[in-house]
C-alpha cells in the first residue's frame, strides 16, 4: 500500500480516531483494569492482564478474571494483606498458558515489596531528559521488580536490553500514561510523558506496519520498535502511541488484506 506522507498520516489519524473509542474496551484485556477506580488496583490488575496478553483475547480476559477471583476482586488489598497460605494454595493452579500459579504468587510478593516502598508503579518507570523511549525505564522497572535472585517468572517480564519488543509492558505503559479523554486509556500517571511511548509490537501491528511501509525489518524485536518509533513520531511526536489503535485495529479487522 503506497501512500504519500500526508495520505498515510490522514489514513492513520482516521483509523486511530475510529478505534480509540470506549467500544474498544469490551473485547480487549484493558477491560480488566477498567473494573477498578483505586489507582493501585488499576495498576496491579492492568499489569497482570498485560503480562498474560498473548494468544486469543477472549482467553486472556478469562484468565485475568481467574486472577481477579483469586484476589477477591481487590488486587491491592490482596497484595498487601495476603498470607503465606494464600500463596501456597496458588502453587499448583493453572492460570494462562506458561504463566502458572507459581508465577502469579511471585508477582504478588514482588508487588507487595514495591508498594511498601512506593505509592505507585509509576516511580519505577520514570524517564529522564536524555531518553527518548522507555527502553531504560523498562529495564529499571525490571531489575527492581525481579530482584537479583533467579526465578522462573523472570521470563514473563521482557527485556529490551535483550532485544525483546517488550510488547506487553509497552501496552501496559500506554494504558497508564496516555491522556486523551477518550475513555480507553487511563492516563493516571502524572509524571511520565506520553511522548516517550512506543507502539506495542505484535503480529498485528508488525504486519500492518510493514504493509504500510513504516518498517522494513522482518522481526518483531526492540530494534523494530525503535524503527517504528522514528516513523510514527513524524505523524505526531506528542502522542505517538495513539497510532497503536490504528495499526492494531487494521490488523484485527484485516482491512488491508
C-alpha positions in Angstrom: 0.0 0.0 0.0 1.9 3.1 -1.3 0.6 6.4 0.1 2.2 9.8 0.3 3.2 11.1 3.8 0.1 13.3 4.0 -2.2 10.5 2.8 -0.7 8.0 5.3 -1.0 10.4 8.2 -4.6 11.2 7.3 -5.4 7.5 7.0 -3.8 6.6 10.3 -5.4 9.6 12.1 -8.8 8.5 10.8 -8.2 4.9 11.9 -6.8 5.9 15.3 -9.9 8.0 15.9 -12.2 5.2 14.8 -10.8 2.5 17.1 -9.9 4.7 20.1 -13.4 4.5 21.4 -15.0 3.1 24.6 -16.4 0.3 22.5 -12.8 -1.0 22.2 -12.8 -1.9 25.9 -15.4 -4.6 25.7 -13.3 -7.1 23.7 -9.8 -6.1 25.0 -7.8 -7.0 28.1 -7.9 -3.3 29.1 -11.4 -4.1 30.4 -9.8 -5.8 33.4 -8.3 -2.7 35.0 -11.4 -0.7 33.9 -13.3 -2.6 36.7 -11.5 -0.6 39.3 -11.2 3.0 40.4 -8.3 2.9 43.0 -5.0 3.7 41.3 -3.2 0.7 42.8 -6.0 -1.7 41.8 -5.8 -0.4 38.3 -2.0 -0.8 38.2 -2.0 -4.3 39.5 -4.9 -5.6 37.5 -3.5 -3.8 34.4 0.0 -5.2 34.8 -1.3 -8.8 35.4 -3.7 -8.6 32.4 -0.9 -7.2 30.2 1.5 -9.8 31.4 -0.7 -12.7 30.1 -1.7 -10.9 26.9 -0.6 -13.4 24.3 -3.0 -15.6 22.3 -6.7 -15.2 21.9 -8.2 -12.1 23.6 -11.2 -14.0 25.0 -9.0 -16.5 26.7 -6.7 -13.7 28.0 -9.7 -12.0 29.6 -11.0 -15.3 31.1 -7.5 -16.0 32.6 -7.3 -12.4 34.0 -10.7 -12.9 35.6 -9.5 -16.0 37.2 -6.7 -14.0 38.9 -9.2 -11.3 40.0 -11.4 -14.0 41.6 -8.4 -15.4 43.5 -7.6 -11.9 44.8 -11.2 -11.4 45.9 -11.6 -8.7 43.2 -9.5 -6.4 45.4 -6.0 -6.7 43.9 -4.2 -4.1 46.1 -5.8 -5.4 49.3 -4.8 -8.9 48.4 -1.3 -7.9 47.5 -0.7 -6.0 50.8 -2.5 -8.5 53.1 -2.2 -12.0 51.7 -0.9 -14.8 53.9 1.8 -17.4 53.1 -1.1 -19.9 53.0 -2.8 -17.9 50.2 0.3 -18.1 48.1 0.8 -21.8 48.9 -2.6 -22.6 47.5 -1.7 -20.9 44.2 1.4 -23.1 43.6 -0.5 -25.8 41.6 -3.0 -23.6 39.9 -3.1 -23.2 36.1 -3.5 -19.5 35.2 -2.7 -18.8 31.5 -0.5 -20.9 29.2 3.0 -20.9 30.7 2.1 -18.3 33.3 1.2 -20.5 36.3 0.2 -20.2 39.9 3.9 -20.1 41.0 4.4 -17.1 38.7 1.3 -15.4 40.0 2.4 -15.9 43.6 5.9 -14.5 42.7 4.3 -11.4 41.1 2.1 -10.9 44.2 5.2 -11.0 46.5 7.1 -8.5 44.3 4.1 -6.2 44.1 3.9 -6.2 47.9 7.6 -5.3 48.3 7.3 -2.5 45.8 4.1 -1.0 47.2 5.6 -0.9 50.7 8.2 1.5 49.3 6.2 3.3 46.5 2.7 4.7 46.3 2.6 3.7 42.6 4.5 1.7 40.0 5.0 4.9 38.1 8.1 5.9 40.1 9.9 2.7 38.8 9.3 3.7 35.2 10.5 7.3 35.4 12.3 8.5 32.3 14.8 11.4 32.1 15.5 14.0 29.5 18.3 12.2 27.8 16.0 9.3 26.9 13.6 9.1 24.0 11.6 5.9 24.8 11.0 3.5 27.6 13.9 1.2 26.9 15.9 2.2 30.0 12.7 2.8 32.1 11.5 -0.8 31.4 14.9 -2.1 32.4 14.9 -0.1 35.6 11.5 -1.4 36.5 12.6 -5.0 35.5 15.6 -5.0 37.8 13.6 -3.6 40.7 10.6 -5.9 40.2 12.6 -9.1 39.6 15.4 -8.6 42.1 18.7 -10.4 41.9 17.5 -13.9 42.7 16.9 -16.1 39.6 13.3 -17.3 39.3 11.2 -19.0 36.5 9.0 -15.9 36.5 11.7 -13.7 35.0 10.8 -14.8 31.5 7.4 -13.1 31.9 8.9 -9.7 32.2 10.7 -8.9 28.9 14.0 -7.1 28.5 14.6 -4.5 25.7 18.3 -4.9 26.5 18.0 -8.5 25.2 16.3 -7.1 22.1 12.7 -8.1 23.1 10.0 -5.9 21.8 8.6 -5.9 25.4 5.1 -5.7 23.8 3.1 -6.4 26.9 4.9 -3.8 29.1 4.7 -1.2 26.4 0.9 -1.9 26.2 0.6 -1.5 30.0 2.5 1.8 29.8 0.1 3.0 27.1 -2.8 2.2 29.4 -1.3 4.1 32.4 0.3 7.1 30.6 -1.9 8.2 27.7 -4.2 11.1 28.4 -6.8 11.9 25.8 -10.3 11.8 27.5 -11.5 9.1 25.1 -12.2 6.7 27.9 -10.0 3.8 26.8 -6.5 4.6 28.2 -6.4 5.7 31.9 -3.7 8.4 31.9 -3.3 8.2 35.7 0.4 8.7 35.8 1.2 12.3 36.1 5.0 12.4 35.9 5.7 10.4 32.8 5.4 12.0 29.4 3.3 10.2 26.7 5.8 11.3 24.0 8.1 8.5 25.3 5.6 5.8 24.5 6.1 3.3 21.6 3.7 1.1 19.7 3.3 -2.4 21.3 4.7 -4.6 18.6 2.9 -7.9 17.9 1.9 -9.9 14.9 -0.9 -7.5 14.0 0.9 -4.2 14.4 4.1 -5.6 12.9 2.4 -6.9 9.8 0.4 -3.7 9.2 3.5 -1.5 9.8 5.3 -3.5 7.1 2.4 -3.3 4.7 2.2 0.5 5.1 6.0 0.8 4.7 6.5 2.1 8.2 9.2 -0.5 9.0 11.5 -2.7 6.9 12.8 -5.1 9.5 11.1 -8.5 9.4 11.5 -9.4 13.1 9.2 -8.1 15.9 12.0 -7.1 18.2 13.3 -4.0 20.0 15.2 -2.7 17.0 11.9 -2.8 15.1 10.1 -1.0 17.9 12.7 1.8 17.5 12.4 1.8 13.7 8.6 2.2 14.1 9.2 4.9 16.7 11.0 7.0 14.2 8.3 6.6 11.5 5.3 7.1 13.7 6.6 10.2 15.6 6.8 12.0 12.3 3.0 11.9 12.3 2.6 13.0 16.0 5.6 13.3 18.3 3.5 14.4 21.3 1.2 11.3 21.3 2.8 8.6 19.1 1.0 5.7 20.8 -2.4 6.7 19.6 -1.5 5.0 16.3 -1.5 1.7 18.2 -5.3 1.9 17.8 -4.9 2.4 14.1 -2.4 -0.4 13.5 -4.0 -2.9 15.9 -7.5 -2.2 14.6 -6.4 -2.6 11.0 -4.6 -5.9 11.9 -7.6 -7.4 13.7 -10.2 -6.4 11.1 -7.9 -7.5 8.3 -9.0 -4.3 6.4 -5.8 -4.1 4.4 -5.6 -7.8 3.3 
